[in-house]
Amino acid sequence: MAVTKTPLYETLNESSAVALAVKLGLFQSKSTLTCQEIGDGNLNYVFHIYDQENDRALIIKQAVPYAKVVGESWPLTIDRARIESSALIRQGEHVPHLVPRVYYSDTALAVTVMEDLSHLKIARKGLLEGENYPNLSRDVGEFLGKTLFYSSDYALEPKVKKQLVKQFTNPELCDITERLVFTDPFFDHDTNEFEEELRPYVEKLWKNDKVKVEAAKLKKSFLTSAETLIHGDLHTGSIFASELETKVIDPEFAFYGPIGFDVGQFIANLLLNALSRDGADRDPLYEHVKQVWNTFQTTFSEAWEKHSLDVYAKIEGYLADTLSHIFEEAIGFAGCELIRRTIGLAHVADLDTIVPFDKRIERKRLALETGAAFIEKRSQLKTIRDVIKCFKLLVKE
């Protein structure tokens, strides 16, 4: 286990967060400031500081030296704060309109001070409330296409890329993903959490060696394919949105991994929301699934044509083969995400708030079966329309 905190580290509270903001000169000392801790995630404290006189606010986010979702029995490095701020800054070089601006970071305190986005809503919450966010998938597709291309070997000199791999080495948070996404849900592990009524379907998954072999291949790719700087946790709870604006947040899981991982996670979370809906109410989610892949593919391809440094880039078929590989892995990763969000440690409200209870169990069964199908049949699903068709067939729509 790495060192979890430095001697200079101290946990902030609402009072000391305000004092830090004033000390940094981000507010005048005479300002009338209010502060509220608003973090509802699994790993961090988040302080919203508001200057009433000037109607101005900012966010101070601090990593705590353990996983909040479990408690102090699960110590965790605070270096993830450095990873997060560095990733936001790098993403901001390519898509400044799609990530929050970073004003200040402090490695010792594990603090990142950033733009306030409280005028927006977490996309998962909004989607659950029936909002559809017309620009969401187009914006996320652009984010994926640009950030994943421009941090890859296709756009960087090899030495530069290798230095970035070193800078963004993130073993402890990768370990969380390796266990909670790619391992534990496929076995009878004590981190899993699910309703007893779901057990017959879970045990069926655990006995499905074909799916487990394919999951093992996907895990190996996650472990070994240092293709680009990925967000590492790109779900609808890591995105702020409105009808006009989208901001991707929380890249503390960032590291150099497979290009398809972020794409697959986002698609899976769109489909999880689709499972919380019925009939025609699912149609906007299907459109988002199509739009995010099509926008990613177009954005990535345009960047490839304009800025690829790869000497093979102009060879006919190379780009198409690259995109085909990304797509196949993305669908497999989406399958893993569907399964882990259903029976793993970290659930999602999209499934857990479904009522009545019998309907919830049925939708969770469908999530498991869809996830298994995506993992096992990913090479047979050649287009994003194939993926949506597969989903519709499984949910009998």
N, C-alpha and C positions, 0 to 999 in steps of 0.2 A: 504493500500500500504506500502510495506517495505521501509526502508531507501534506497535511490537509490545510495548514494555515501558517502564517509567518508570525514572529514575535510582535510585529507592528499591527497585526490584525485585531480589530475589536468590532463586535456586532453593533451596527447602528440601531438607534430607535428613532422615533419621530423627532425628538428634540435635537439629537446629535446629527441627524440628516439635514435639518434646517441649518444648524451651525456650520456644517461642512459646505453647504451651498453658499452661505454668506462669506465664509473664509475664502472660497474660490473666486469670489467677486461676481458670482452669477446673479446675485441680488444685492441691492444696497442694504446696509445694516439697519437702516431705519424703515425698511419696507415692512408692511404688515403681511406676514407670511402664515399660511396654514399648511399643515402636513398631515397626510393620511397614508398608512401602510395599506396597500391595495393588492398585494401579491396573493394570488390564488392558485399558483402553480405548485410543482412538486419540489422545487430546488432553491428558491431565492426569496429575498425580501424585495419589495418594490414600493418606493415612497413617492407619492405625488405631492409636490410642493407648489403652492399657488401664491402669487403676489396679487393681493386683492386690489391694491391701488393702481397697478399698471396692467391688470388683467393678463398676466403672463404666468406660465407654469412650465415645469420641467419634471423629469423623472430621474430618480436615483435608484439604481438597481444594485443590490449587493448579493453576492454568492455567499451562502452559509456553508460551513465545513462539514455538512452531512446532507443526506437526502431527506428533505422535509416530509416526503410521502411515507417514509419509514421511521425516521427519528435518528437520534445520535448513535444508535447501534449500527448505522450504515454511514461511516465516515466517507467524505468525498472531497477531493482536492478543490481549492478555491481558484486554481489556475484557469478554470473554465471561464472566469470573468475576463481574463486576458484574451482567451480564445474568442469569446463573444464580441468584445469591442473591436478586436482586430478584424474579425470576419465582417462586422457591420461596416467598418471603414473601407475594406476592400470591395465589398458589394456596392458600397456607395460610389465607388469610382466608375462603375458600369451602369448602375440603375439608381442614381441618387433620389429619384422621385418615388422609389418603391421600398425604401428602407428609412428608418428613423435616423436623423443626424446625431452623431456622437459629439458632445461638447468637451468631455473630459473622461479620462480613465485612470485608475490607480491600482496597480497590480498588488501592492501590499495590503490595501484595504479591500481588494476584490470588488471595486466599485466602478460602475459605468454611469456617467451622467449623460442623458440623452433627451431628445425632443419629446415633448408631451404629445400623446396621440389620443387623449381622452375625448376628443370630439368624434372619434371613430368608435366602432363596436367590434369586439372579437367576432370573427367571421362565423365560428361555430355557433355562438349564441344567436347571432342574427339569422343564420340559416334555420336553426331550430324554431325561431319565432316566425318563420315563413318568408323572410326576406330572401331575395335571390341575387342581388349584387351583379348587375349586368356586366361590369368591367372586371370582375374578380378573376375569372379564368384567363382572360386575355392578359391581364397584368401579371399574373403568376407565371403564365407561359413565357412572357418576355423576361421576367426575373430569371427563370430557369434557363432559358436559351442563352442569355448573356453571361450570367454569373458562372454557369457550368462550362461554357466554351472558353471564356477569357482567362480562366484559371487552370486550363488544361495544357497538355503537351501540344495540342494543335495550335495554341496561340502564344506559348511561352518558349523561350530558349530553355533547353534541358537543365542547365545549371540554376536558372532562376526558379524553375518549377521545383527542383529538388530542395532548394532552400525553403520554399514555401511548405513543402511536405514536412520538413523539420519544424518549422515555426508552428504549424498547426497539428503537430502530434498530440493526440487527445486520448490517451489510453484508458482512463477511468470512465469517461462518458461513453467511449466506444464499447467498453465492457458491458455497460448497462444495455446498450442496443444488442450486442452479441448474445446476451443472455435472455433479455426480456422479449426481443423480437424474433430471434432466430433459433433459440434453443428451448427455453423452459415451456412455452406453450405446446410443444410437440411431445412432451413427456409429462409424466405424473410428478410435477415438481411443486414444492410448497409455496413458491411465489405465485402460482396460478390461483385465480379467484373466479368462481362462477357458481351459478345457481345449481342446486342438486338436480333439478328437473332437466338440466342441460347435459348431465353426466353421460347418458347413453351416446350422445352425439360426439362428446369430447373423447370418450374412450374409443369410439370408432376412428377418430382422427389419430389417436395415439397408436392404433394398430395398423394404420395405413403406411406400410413401409415405402410404397412408391412415392407418396407425398413427402415422406421424411427424407428420402434420398435426394429429391429435388430441392427441398429446403436446405439440406446440407450443402448442395452446390451453390445456392444463393448466399448462404453464410460464408462459404469460402470466397466468393467474389467480394463480399463486404470486407472480409479480413485482408484480402490481398490486392484488390484492384485500386491502386492509388491513382485514379484517372484525373480527378479534379477536386477542387475545394467544394464540398457539398455542405448544405445547411445542416443536414443530419437529423432534423426533427420537424420537417415541414408538413404540419397538419393544419387543419382549419382553426385550431386554437392558437397557432403561432402567426396569425394574420389579423391585422386590424383592417376594417373595410367600411365603406359607405357606398352609396350609389355612384360616386364620382372618384373615389380614392381608395387605394390599396397600399398597405405597408406590411412588409414581411419582417417579423421580429424574432428574437430569441434564438440566435444561431450558436448557442453555447455547446451544442453537440458537433459543431463544424470540425471536419478533418478531411484529409484526402482519401476519397472513396470512389465507388462506382457512379458514373453519371446518372444511371437510371434510378438510383435510390430515392432522391428527392421527388422525382417525377412520380414514381410508384406510390410513395407515401401520400402525396396530395390527392392522386386519383382515388386511392382507397378511402380516404376520409370524405371525399365527395360521395362515394357510394354508400358509406356508412350513414350519411345523412339521407340518402335516397331510401335506405331501409327504414328510416323513421317516418317516411311519408307513404301515401297510398296513391295509386292510380296516376292521373295526369299531373298531380303535384310533384311527381318525380321527374317530369320532363325537363325542368330547368337544370337539374343536376346532370342529366344525360348530356345536355348541351354544354355544360361546364366541362365535363369529362372530354368531350370532343374538342372543345375550344382550347383547353390547356395543352393537349398533345399537339394539335395543329399549329398553335402559336409557337410552342417550343420548337417544333420541327422547322418551321419557317424561319424563326429568329436564329436558331443554331446554324441552319444552312446558309443564311445570308452572311453571318459572321464568318463561317467557313470559307465562302467564296471570296470575301473581301480581305480577311486577315489571317488565314491559316498560314503557318510557317512550315507545315509539313510538306516535304518535297513530293509526297505522293498525293497531295490534296486534289490535284487536277486530273488524276487518273480516273477514268470513267468507272463507276461502280463502287469506289471507295467510300464516298459519303453515304451512299444508299446502304451499304453494308454496315457502316458505323451506326446509322440511325436504326437499322433493323436490330442490331445487337442491343442498343440502348432500350428499344421498345420491349424486346423480349424480357430483358432483366427487369424493366420497370413493372411489367405485369406480374412477374414472380414476386417482386418486392411488395407490390400492392396486396397480393395474396397473403403474405406473411403479416402485413399490417392489419388486414381484416381479422385474421385469427387472433393476433395478440391483443387487439382492442376488445375482443369478445370474451376471452378466457384468461388473459394475462393479468399482470399486476395493475397496469394503468388502463382503466376503462374509459369510455367516452359517453357523454350525456346523450348522444344521438341514439344509442341503444338502451342505456340504463333508465331513461325517462319514458320509454314506451309503455303505454297502458292500453288495455288491462295487462295483467301479468302473463296470461297465456299467449297474448300477442307478442309480448317482449321475448318470451322463450322461442317462439316460432321465428321471429326475425333474427335472433341470435343464431339459431340453427342455420338459417339461410346465409348468414355472414360466414359461419364456419365452412359450409359447403362451397360457397363462392370462393373463399380464400383457398381452399384445397384445390378447386378446379383451376384457378389462376396459376397456382404453383405448378401443378402437374401438366397442364395443357398449354403453358405459355408459348411454346414454340409453334403451336397450331393456330394461335390467335395472331393474325398477320396485320390487322388494321385496328384502329380504335373502334370502328363500327363492329368488328368481330367481338371485341371485349364487351361492348354494351349489349350486343345480341346474346352473348353467353350469360351475362348477368340477368337479362330479362327472362331467358329460358329457365334459369335456376329458380328465380322468384315467381315463375309461372305467370308472367305478365304478357 
